């Protein structure tokens, strides 16, 4: 099949449907148990079209992860561009939190990746996290305190979505309800300011 024979709008639509279906399938099943046939059914296309666009299951998975990470980095870059150094840690933390509110499957997908791929995940992660590492170094330097702040905020934000079922039992309410998310967002802003002051 020649890509020049597929209108661009149709091509983009099919590709996006495949990515959306793949995000859901990989998050639910992990890489090993995920089915290309199921992804194709969810995307209302064929396994042959998935191979055509992405070259196979591993390449599709890598694209799903890289696509999500790329959108996160773009959101963080926008937070940086929105103002100066003052208030930057809070802007970055809230940009990350807001992204995960919209991309709830991402944390489960990345957790699945760590569980499924074991030691190989570090090599893959280094390639994906490289841009974030450079961004942090450029704006916060190489101080241990800045790195520890980044680690603490990453855990506070990501952990909320990873452990959402457990938190539901602990809180006695849906952690992803609009009210709980708004409360958590306020706490993330307060916590970031507190931790930033402690590292200065």
Secondary structure, DSSP 8 states (H G I E B T S, - for coil): --GGGS-HHHHHHHHHHHHHHHHHHHHHHHHHH--HHHHHHHTTS-HHHHHHHHSSHHHHHHHHHHHHHHHHHHHHHHHHHTS-STTHHHHHHHHHHHHHHH-HHHHHHHHHHHHHHTTHHHHHHHHHHHHHHHHHHHHHTT-HHHHHHHHHHHHHHHHHHHTHHHHHHHHTS-TTSHHHHHHHHHHHHHHHHHHHHHH-
